């Protein structure tokens, strides 16, 4: 059996719908995020601003 390489995954933000490329994502504490807003837990109240995603704190 061969191992699969993960190249995309859902943003680690619970309310976010974005799929991120692992190579382009913001990595924080072993998790991958689509934006600074998600990586910071929406501490400033802003969403990720990606089309079709309404995530926020």
RAWO-V437641 format. One record per pair of residues at least 12 apart in sequence whose ideal C-beta (glycine too) atoms are under 6 Angstrom apart, sorted by the first residue. I is the first residue (numbers start at 1). J is the second residue. Records with the same first field share a line. If there is no record, write none. Layout:
BEGIN
I: J, J
END
This chain:
BEGIN
7: 22
8: 21
9: 32
11: 33, 34, 38
12: 31, 32, 33
13: 38, 55
15: 55
16: 38, 48, 53, 55
17: 53
18: 34, 50, 53
20: 32, 34
26: 39
34: 48
35: 48
42: 56, 57
END
